[in-house]
Amino acid sequence: MRTEVRDDPWARPLSEIAELIDGEVHGPDGLEIRGVAGIREAEPGEITFVANSKYVGEIARTHASAVIVGRDIDIAHVPKAAAAVVVDHAYLAFVQVLELFAFRKRRTQIGIEETAIIGNHVRIGENVSIQAHTVIGDDVEIGDGTRIGPLVYVGDEARLGSECLIYPNVTIREEVTLGNRVILHSGAVIGSDGFGFAKVSETNRKIPQIGTVIIQDDVEVGANTTIDRATMTAGATIIGRGTKIDNLVQIAHNVTIGENCLIVALVGVAGSSVLGNSVTLAGQSGTVGHLEVGDNTVVAAKSGVTKDVPANSFVSGWPAIEHAEDMRQQAYLRRMPALVVHVRQLEERLDELESRLAQGGAGPNGTQ
């Protein structure tokens, strides 16, 4: 069991946390919270939550100093040494507390570290942090409150909005535009060349990729994800507002992804595809190029989209079809071994019958 850490710089009074989440505190006064944990893993000094009544039994066994609960949970289950924080929406409140501690632990010193390299005519807003060994090209714009970690590269004429969070080892190529509150995780490459080659005399000749990438507000891009720039000068690969992209995703050149989409790990979106708003591509799924996926569509894991998909669809399989039909086909496939055995038995019976008839014998019903 972890021991209590005194004078923790990250600790916050429970009363302050309760005010943040609009909660009512029942139990001991003056508690300080230094961390956030799950109901089973929580230790003294940490806060946890229960949003589902089926986990009520876990409350009495928790070691947490405070438990966030919904109004449908009986706070009598909370240990006497702990406090209950009653809220309207327990899970949302827990997310807000996580955001509070994440912000405090990720905060960085404002200013430009002396080992950073800053190009010519760079416009830097207020309260910006640029950390060690980062390289900023010429004519770059960086909005207020943006934090750029160490070993980041930002190419010439890139535009970074306000309150962005750029983790270490991110590459943002030339002329890329980021909106406000964009998060790029380590290893992400934004604006890499699209995969464009022309076959000339048995050789593959590179097609220059001179377009750009536009990432709108509140987008998050996972670690080691790549988003290719468009081919033509006037073109752009576009990631819509509020879209969340997981780790190890490949977005090809000239793709347009709508707002509030969820792109899960190991997805590949081929060139010039268009995804509508609120589309979900589950893990290891992908699309071929030059197609459209309509709004509110879900593509199941490991599915391959090979043609346009209308809005409000749920597709799966390879090639992707309506999920219900895919499940029927999968059920038929699972019955295939038994069907093969049955067909072989029928073939044997038929061969036997034909042999008897050929010899002038009686059939199964005594017929000639």
PyMOL commands that set and color helices and strands:
alter all, ss='L'
color gray80, all
select helices_A, chain A and resi 14-20+53-59+75-77+90-106+323-334+336-358
alter helices_A, ss='H'
color red, helices_A
select strands_A, chain A and resi 12-13+24-26+32-33+35-36+46-50+66-70+83-87+111-112+117-118+123-124+129-130+135-136+141-142+147-148+153-154+159-160+165-166+171-172+177-178+183-184+189-192+197-200+203-206+212-215+220-221+226-228+236-239+244-245+250-251+256-257+262-263+268-269+274-275+280-281+286-287+292-293+298-299+304-305+314-316+321-322
alter strands_A, ss='S'
color yellow, strands_A
deselect
rebuild
show_as cartoon
